[in-house]
């Protein structure tokens, strides 16, 4: 049921169906979302909104003991369809049947999916506006980043795992959103201040803005992106920094990340060859988040690595990353990130579907395939941290491209 509720009566767990006011009255860029935590609730109460519409079928209802100020808003009646001769009318029982309520995990993934899809559209428009006018809508960016932070607080894995899914023709925008999600999540792991979390997310969204005018980021003759030459790749940090410096409202920390996200801790990166402590913390974070998302993304000219193998290679690298920050990143996404396909004893494959914070090397997996018999098997969910679990992980030693092999990989939730 849709109800009109005063902002003062909102609480965590309610699902906002519509914001009752002008977009100038609030900082949200979406009109429908779950109030996941006190921070999002406080943003609503601090806005100029007087009331919102909530959907009680997707979130909690107004407290029965509170003031009776919520008014029910009738849903629009469905349009009547012309009668079809011989067609049976649905029974009252079938018409009244409601779908089962989503689990908290499903709700978190649904909300994260909404954020990602909406963010990509917003970033695409944002980049187009910058290309035309050279002006960046920081208010819009801050709204995107805040929604990411709220989603991460509610379910740390949902946003970062779904952000890896990309369409080739939207890679630049999807990559920017994914890096922003990873930067925001990593900032939370490092227990940075709210201002630093905000700057990390903004820097992630804008780190590749120098590619806006790069013709090799546009679709090729066959409608597919082509691999950019190295000389153009090395120019985009300076190009992006020049774009951002034109807007005096862009924080200098964001410009710094745009310019230095391809630097290495040993000084062998570009464009300035900075090393060690000469690199800001946000730039060192961006180098890790950008690399991880790039190597795990499948593009027309290369297949992405499995997330677990990507972390294995990053941990084995020498001189490329700040290892302390990389350790925090592994804690952020998990030693075996959600969506990784892992090899197990008993010749089976499993999909990582949840993390064990106390034992990151022993995730929860959904076993779905027998390597020995080369066919799918009935899915079963096992917690590898359970002492009685007979399955054990095999070491990650080679890239596993199961997603491209046609295996019937099950969904995470």
Order of alpha helices (4+ residues) and beta strands (2+ residues): beta-beta-beta-alpha-beta-beta-alpha-alpha-alpha-alpha-alpha-alpha-alpha-alpha-alpha-alpha-alpha-alpha-beta-beta-beta-beta
